[in-house]
Amino acid sequence: MGDKNGGDVMGKFWFKRGVLLSVLISLSVVLAGCWNKADKKSSEESAFSQGEAGKDGALEDKVYSNYLKKNTAALDIEDNDKFSTLKLLEKDTKDKEIFLIGEYHYVKDNSSVQLKLLKYFKQKTNFKYFLCETSYLAAKKYNEYLNTGNEKVITELINTEENLEFWRKFYEYNKTLKEEDKIQVVAPDIGNMDNNLNYLIEVLSLKDLPMDMKGDLTLLKEYKSYIETFSNLEESKSGMEKYVDTYLNENKEKFTKLYKSIESKKASYESILKEDYFGFNYVLKNLKDLIKVQENTINYGKTKDFAEILRIRDLKIAENFNLLYEKLPKGKYFGIWGSAHAYQKEILSKEGVKTNNFAAQLNKEGSSLKGKILTIATFYDNCFTSLSGNSQPLSSYKSNKVMDEVIKSKHTLIKLNNDNSPYSKELKWDFVKEPYGKPEGGVTTDYLQYLIIIKNSESDVIINE
């Protein structure tokens, strides 16, 4: 699930100001695996653990097949309070703090599956925060909507009928919760130039500023005018060359001057902005981060290696999350993110470059969240996505003998992290169709713990503006 303006959408990174860069990234790499929950060690399991396989791999297939039969469930995704088809998840609701759903955006059935999971995890864990793949400023608008029900607040953020219906149902559900249990949106993505600049200018414009801070407000307005000049460039070869050759260096120089001026008056800003200081400083940081991400977006255009974007953007998202995590009252998180962001171990791009996946940053050694994240990745079979603006075929699930035997419905849940899992012993990608990236060692369950397989779903319907 991504939004229209509040933040970047997985697979589509774009800026409203400057030359519009539309970079479509197919992040359909989703890891998966299965764990065998037999109480007794069968001869097949013993042979597997010793690295022995039967003729033509038959013994290995039998181990996987036996496991899958015990750890697969057809999902009921109706909008009700019946959660019996999700009981495979129950063990993992006890000791985790962050529950992430990895998806490919703009697939119609995503919303129904995810609303069901949201309600289930709320019932089981009473999570406090909805961790959303969008910006800090967009989160403020979503929270206002959840508090008021005023859809005009989120109109500019939503561009599909399914996403709008998800938020309507989310709002109605949140209303039924006790005041102390209501869900709050938290969003650590870096946003875009336009919204960040407008916010900084608005915050300062509402304050009675001393002369030196008024100078900073003037610099912000001048910087905004500078950025706006590039929105008028035609998307031609000559215009793009001018953008690449001129804009980035000039932009760095102008922003550095502005940033240093504000930083030199930190005490004054804290004193005058008071409770607004955190948000102001946070968004200023995001503006700085955007310049670096713009560089990498242009490098992606040259190399076609999606790590050029993810390796910087995801690091900045993780930095932002840590800032929010430390500031907010403690509570559990439930989130919906593009699948590549949700991996708990770094994957490699096709060029062999680490992508610094968001969840992998949170799950690193030394992190207070190490081992406290649960990832559920979604695969698609014969589906459609409107990510590009038009309905396009999407099939990220690769048909294979052992999984095909147990996938009997349109929506299937597979538990990966049960006891004695063969996928906890090795890394397998045989159910991933044309992966865009690849894992770097370890076992499947280092990256994610559950699969959801969606079959035969239409695409989201784009709302015409």
ZAVEXKE-479045 format. One record per residue (C-alpha): x, y, z. Coordinates in steps of 0.5 Angstrom, whole numbers, plus 500, padded with zeros to 3 digits. Layout:
REM residues N
rec east->X; north->Y; up->Z
...
//
This chain:
REM residues 465
rec east->500; north->500; up->500
rec east->503; north->507; up->498
rec east->500; north->514; up->498
rec east->500; north->519; up->492
rec east->504; north->525; up->495
rec east->506; north->523; up->502
rec east->512; north->519; up->501
rec east->515; north->515; up->496
rec east->511; north->509; up->493
rec east->515; north->502; up->492
rec east->517; north->501; up->485
rec east->515; north->508; up->483
rec east->520; north->514; up->486
rec east->518; north->521; up->484
rec east->519; north->528; up->485
rec east->514; north->534; up->484
rec east->519; north->539; up->484
rec east->525; north->539; up->479
rec east->525; north->535; up->473
rec east->520; north->529; up->474
rec east->523; north->523; up->475
rec east->519; north->517; up->474
rec east->523; north->511; up->476
rec east->519; north->504; up->476
rec east->522; north->499; up->480
rec east->520; north->492; up->480
rec east->521; north->490; up->487
rec east->518; north->483; up->486
rec east->523; north->479; up->490
rec east->520; north->476; up->496
rec east->523; north->470; up->500
rec east->519; north->465; up->503
rec east->520; north->458; up->506
rec east->517; north->453; up->510
rec east->518; north->450; up->517
rec east->517; north->442; up->519
rec east->513; north->442; up->525
rec east->513; north->434; up->526
rec east->514; north->432; up->534
rec east->518; north->426; up->532
rec east->525; north->426; up->527
rec east->522; north->422; up->521
rec east->528; north->418; up->517
rec east->526; north->423; up->512
rec east->528; north->429; up->517
rec east->534; north->425; up->519
rec east->537; north->425; up->512
rec east->535; north->432; up->510
rec east->539; north->434; up->516
rec east->545; north->430; up->514
rec east->545; north->433; up->507
rec east->542; north->427; up->504
rec east->537; north->427; up->498
rec east->533; north->421; up->495
rec east->533; north->419; up->488
rec east->532; north->426; up->484
rec east->531; north->430; up->490
rec east->524; north->426; up->492
rec east->526; north->425; up->499
rec east->527; north->432; up->500
rec east->521; north->434; up->496
rec east->517; north->429; up->501
rec east->520; north->433; up->507
rec east->518; north->440; up->504
rec east->511; north->437; up->502
rec east->510; north->434; up->509
rec east->511; north->440; up->512
rec east->507; north->445; up->508
rec east->501; north->440; up->509
rec east->501; north->442; up->516
rec east->503; north->449; up->516
rec east->499; north->452; up->510
rec east->492; north->455; up->511
rec east->486; north->458; up->506
rec east->485; north->465; up->509
rec east->478; north->468; up->510
rec east->479; north->475; up->508
rec east->471; north->477; up->509
rec east->471; north->484; up->513
rec east->469; north->480; up->520
rec east->471; north->478; up->527
rec east->473; north->471; up->525
rec east->480; north->470; up->525
rec east->480; north->462; up->525
rec east->484; north->462; up->519
rec east->490; north->466; up->522
rec east->491; north->461; up->528
rec east->498; north->459; up->525
rec east->500; north->466; up->527
rec east->498; north->466; up->534
rec east->505; north->464; up->537
rec east->509; north->470; up->533
rec east->504; north->475; up->537
rec east->507; north->474; up->543
rec east->514; north->476; up->543
rec east->515; north->481; up->537
rec east->514; north->489; up->537
rec east->514; north->490; up->529
rec east->509; north->486; up->525
rec east->511; north->488; up->517
rec east->506; north->486; up->511
rec east->511; north->486; up->505
rec east->507; north->487; up->498
rec east->507; north->489; up->491
rec east->503; north->496; up->491
rec east->496; north->497; up->487
rec east->493; north->490; up->487
rec east->486; north->489; up->489
rec east->486; north->484; up->494
rec east->491; north->487; up->498
rec east->487; north->491; up->502
rec east->482; north->486; up->504
rec east->488; north->481; up->506
rec east->491; north->487; up->510
rec east->485; north->490; up->513
rec east->484; north->483; up->516
rec east->491; north->482; up->519
rec east->490; north->489; up->522
rec east->484; north->487; up->526
rec east->487; north->480; up->528
rec east->494; north->483; up->530
rec east->490; north->489; up->534
rec east->486; north->484; up->537
rec east->492; north->479; up->539
rec east->497; north->484; up->541
rec east->494; north->491; up->542
rec east->499; north->494; up->537
rec east->499; north->502; up->538
rec east->502; north->504; up->531
rec east->500; north->503; up->524
rec east->507; north->504; up->521
rec east->506; north->507; up->514
rec east->510; north->507; up->508
rec east->509; north->515; up->507
rec east->512; north->521; up->510
rec east->512; north->524; up->517
rec east->507; north->530; up->514
rec east->503; north->525; up->511
rec east->502; north->521; up->517
rec east->500; north->528; up->520
rec east->494; north->528; up->515
rec east->492; north->521; up->516
rec east->492; north->522; up->524
rec east->487; north->528; up->523
rec east->483; north->524; up->519
rec east->482; north->518; up->524
rec east->481; north->523; up->529
rec east->475; north->527; up->525
rec east->473; north->523; up->519
rec east->474; north->528; up->514
rec east->476; north->525; up->508
rec east->478; north->532; up->505
rec east->484; north->531; up->509
rec east->487; north->525; up->505
rec east->484; north->526; up->498
rec east->491; north->529; up->496
rec east->494; north->522; up->499
rec east->490; north->517; up->496
rec east->489; north->515; up->488
rec east->486; north->508; up->488
rec east->479; north->506; up->490
rec east->481; north->500; up->494
rec east->486; north->505; up->498
rec east->480; north->510; up->500
rec east->476; north->504; up->502
rec east->481; north->501; up->506
rec east->482; north->508; up->510
rec east->474; north->508; up->511
rec east->474; north->502; up->514
rec east->480; north->503; up->518
rec east->477; north->509; up->521
rec east->470; north->506; up->522
rec east->474; north->500; up->526
rec east->479; north->505; up->530
rec east->472; north->509; up->532
rec east->470; north->502; up->536
rec east->476; north->502; up->540
rec east->477; north->505; up->547
rec east->481; north->512; up->547
rec east->487; north->509; up->550
rec east->487; north->503; up->545
rec east->486; north->508; up->538
rec east->491; north->507; up->533
rec east->496; north->512; up->531
rec east->499; north->513; up->524
rec east->507; north->513; up->524
rec east->511; north->514; up->518
rec east->518; north->515; up->517
rec east->519; north->516; up->509
rec east->523; north->522; up->507
rec east->517; north->525; up->503
rec east->518; north->530; up->497
rec east->521; north->537; up->496
rec east->515; north->541; up->496
rec east->511; north->538; up->502
rec east->517; north->539; up->506
rec east->519; north->546; up->504
rec east->512; north->548; up->505
rec east->512; north->545; up->512
rec east->518; north->549; up->514
rec east->516; north->556; up->511
rec east->509; north->555; up->514
rec east->512; north->553; up->521
rec east->516; north->559; up->521
rec east->511; north->564; up->518
rec east->506; north->563; up->524
rec east->512; north->565; up->529
rec east->514; north->572; up->532
rec east->521; north->571; up->529
rec east->527; north->575; up->531
rec east->531; north->578; up->525
rec east->536; north->573; up->524
rec east->531; north->567; up->524
rec east->527; north->572; up->519
rec east->533; north->571; up->515
rec east->532; north->564; up->515
rec east->525; north->564; up->513
rec east->527; north->569; up->507
rec east->533; north->563; up->505
rec east->527; north->558; up->505
rec east->523; north->562; up->501
rec east->528; north->563; up->496
rec east->530; north->556; up->496
rec east->523; north->554; up->494
rec east->523; north->559; up->488
rec east->529; north->556; up->486
rec east->527; north->549; up->486
rec east->520; north->551; up->483
rec east->524; north->553; up->477
rec east->526; north->546; up->475
rec east->519; north->544; up->475
rec east->518; north->548; up->468
rec east->523; north->545; up->465
rec east->521; north->540; up->459
rec east->522; north->533; up->460
rec east->527; north->533; up->454
rec east->534; north->530; up->453
rec east->537; north->537; up->453
rec east->532; north->539; up->459
rec east->535; north->533; up->463
rec east->542; north->534; up->461
rec east->541; north->541; up->464
rec east->538; north->538; up->471
rec east->544; north->533; up->471
rec east->549; north->537; up->470
rec east->547; north->543; up->474
rec east->541; north->542; up->479
rec east->545; north->537; up->483
rec east->551; north->542; up->485
rec east->547; north->548; up->485
rec east->542; north->545; up->490
rec east->547; north->542; up->494
rec east->550; north->549; up->495
rec east->544; north->553; up->496
rec east->541; north->548; up->501
rec east->548; north->547; up->505
rec east->548; north->555; up->506
rec east->541; north->555; up->509
rec east->542; north->548; up->513
rec east->548; north->551; up->516
rec east->544; north->558; up->518
rec east->539; north->554; up->521
rec east->543; north->549; up->525
rec east->548; north->555; up->528
rec east->541; north->558; up->531
rec east->539; north->551; up->534
rec east->538; north->554; up->541
rec east->534; north->560; up->539
rec east->530; north->555; up->534
rec east->528; north->550; up->540
rec east->526; north->556; up->545
rec east->522; north->559; up->540
rec east->519; north->553; up->536
rec east->518; north->549; up->543
rec east->513; north->543; up->541
rec east->514; north->545; up->534
rec east->522; north->544; up->534
rec east->522; north->536; up->533
rec east->517; north->536; up->527
rec east->521; north->542; up->524
rec east->528; north->539; up->525
rec east->526; north->532; up->523
rec east->523; north->535; up->516
rec east->529; north->539; up->515
rec east->533; north->533; up->516
rec east->529; north->530; up->511
rec east->530; north->535; up->506
rec east->537; north->534; up->507
rec east->536; north->527; up->506
rec east->532; north->528; up->499
rec east->538; north->531; up->496
rec east->542; north->525; up->497
rec east->537; north->520; up->494
rec east->536; north->525; up->488
rec east->543; north->523; up->486
rec east->542; north->516; up->487
rec east->535; north->516; up->483
rec east->539; north->519; up->477
rec east->545; north->514; up->478
rec east->539; north->509; up->478
rec east->537; north->512; up->471
rec east->544; north->510; up->469
rec east->546; north->504; up->472
rec east->539; north->501; up->472
rec east->541; north->498; up->479
rec east->535; north->499; up->484
rec east->540; north->499; up->490
rec east->542; north->506; up->488
rec east->535; north->508; up->491
rec east->534; north->503; up->496
rec east->541; north->503; up->499
rec east->540; north->511; up->501
rec east->533; north->511; up->502
rec east->532; north->505; up->506
rec east->538; north->508; up->511
rec east->534; north->514; up->512
rec east->528; north->511; up->513
rec east->531; north->507; up->518
rec east->534; north->513; up->521
rec east->528; north->517; up->521
rec east->524; north->511; up->525
rec east->529; north->511; up->530
rec east->528; north->518; up->532
rec east->520; north->517; up->532
rec east->521; north->510; up->536
rec east->525; north->514; up->541
rec east->520; north->520; up->542
rec east->514; north->516; up->542
rec east->511; north->513; up->548
rec east->513; north->505; up->547
rec east->508; north->501; up->544
rec east->508; north->495; up->538
rec east->507; north->497; up->531
rec east->504; north->494; up->525
rec east->506; north->496; up->518
rec east->505; north->495; up->510
rec east->511; north->496; up->506
rec east->513; north->494; up->499
rec east->516; north->487; up->500
rec east->524; north->489; up->499
rec east->523; north->494; up->505
rec east->521; north->489; up->509
rec east->526; north->484; up->509
rec east->530; north->483; up->515
rec east->537; north->481; up->512
rec east->540; north->485; up->507
rec east->539; north->483; up->499
rec east->543; north->484; up->494
rec east->541; north->488; up->487
rec east->543; north->484; up->480
rec east->549; north->488; up->481
rec east->551; north->485; up->487
rec east->550; north->491; up->491
rec east->547; north->491; up->498
rec east->540; north->495; up->498
rec east->540; north->496; up->506
rec east->533; north->494; up->507
rec east->529; north->498; up->512
rec east->527; north->492; up->516
rec east->534; north->489; up->516
rec east->537; north->496; up->519
rec east->532; north->495; up->525
rec east->534; north->488; up->525
rec east->542; north->489; up->526
rec east->546; north->486; up->531
rec east->546; north->491; up->537
rec east->539; north->494; up->535
rec east->534; north->494; up->541
rec east->529; north->491; up->536
rec east->534; north->485; up->534
rec east->529; north->479; up->533
rec east->523; north->483; up->535
rec east->520; north->484; up->528
rec east->516; north->479; up->524
rec east->515; north->479; up->516
rec east->510; north->477; up->512
rec east->511; north->477; up->505
rec east->506; north->477; up->499
rec east->507; north->473; up->493
rec east->502; north->474; up->487
rec east->500; north->469; up->482
rec east->496; north->471; up->475
rec east->494; north->478; up->478
rec east->494; north->485; up->476
rec east->497; north->491; up->478
rec east->496; north->499; up->477
rec east->503; north->501; up->479
rec east->504; north->504; up->472
rec east->497; north->507; up->472
rec east->495; north->502; up->468
rec east->493; north->495; up->469
rec east->499; north->490; up->468
rec east->500; north->483; up->469
rec east->503; north->481; up->476
rec east->506; north->474; up->477
rec east->511; north->474; up->482
rec east->510; north->467; up->485
rec east->513; north->461; up->481
rec east->509; north->455; up->481
rec east->513; north->449; up->484
rec east->511; north->442; up->486
rec east->511; north->442; up->493
rec east->507; north->449; up->494
rec east->502; north->448; up->488
rec east->500; north->441; up->492
rec east->497; north->446; up->498
rec east->495; north->452; up->495
rec east->488; north->451; up->494
rec east->485; north->458; up->495
rec east->485; north->465; up->492
rec east->489; north->467; up->499
rec east->493; north->462; up->502
rec east->498; north->463; up->509
rec east->504; north->459; up->509
rec east->508; north->459; up->516
rec east->515; north->459; up->515
rec east->518; north->459; up->522
rec east->515; north->453; up->525
rec east->519; north->447; up->529
rec east->524; north->443; up->525
rec east->523; north->447; up->518
rec east->527; north->445; up->512
rec east->527; north->452; up->510
rec east->531; north->454; up->517
rec east->536; north->449; up->514
rec east->537; north->452; up->507
rec east->536; north->458; up->503
rec east->531; north->457; up->497
rec east->528; north->461; up->492
rec east->525; north->456; up->488
rec east->518; north->459; up->489
rec east->520; north->466; up->486
rec east->519; north->468; up->479
rec east->525; north->472; up->476
rec east->527; north->475; up->482
rec east->530; north->482; up->482
rec east->535; north->481; up->487
rec east->538; north->476; up->491
rec east->539; north->474; up->498
rec east->546; north->474; up->501
rec east->547; north->467; up->505
rec east->543; north->465; up->511
rec east->537; north->461; up->511
rec east->530; north->463; up->508
rec east->527; north->465; up->515
rec east->533; north->470; up->516
rec east->529; north->474; up->511
rec east->522; north->473; up->513
rec east->517; north->468; up->517
rec east->511; north->468; up->513
rec east->508; north->468; up->506
rec east->501; north->470; up->503
rec east->500; north->467; up->496
rec east->494; north->471; up->492
rec east->491; north->468; up->486
rec east->487; north->471; up->481
rec east->487; north->478; up->483
rec east->485; north->484; up->479
rec east->489; north->491; up->480
rec east->487; north->497; up->484
rec east->482; north->502; up->480
rec east->485; north->509; up->479
rec east->481; north->515; up->482
rec east->481; north->520; up->476
rec east->483; north->527; up->478
//
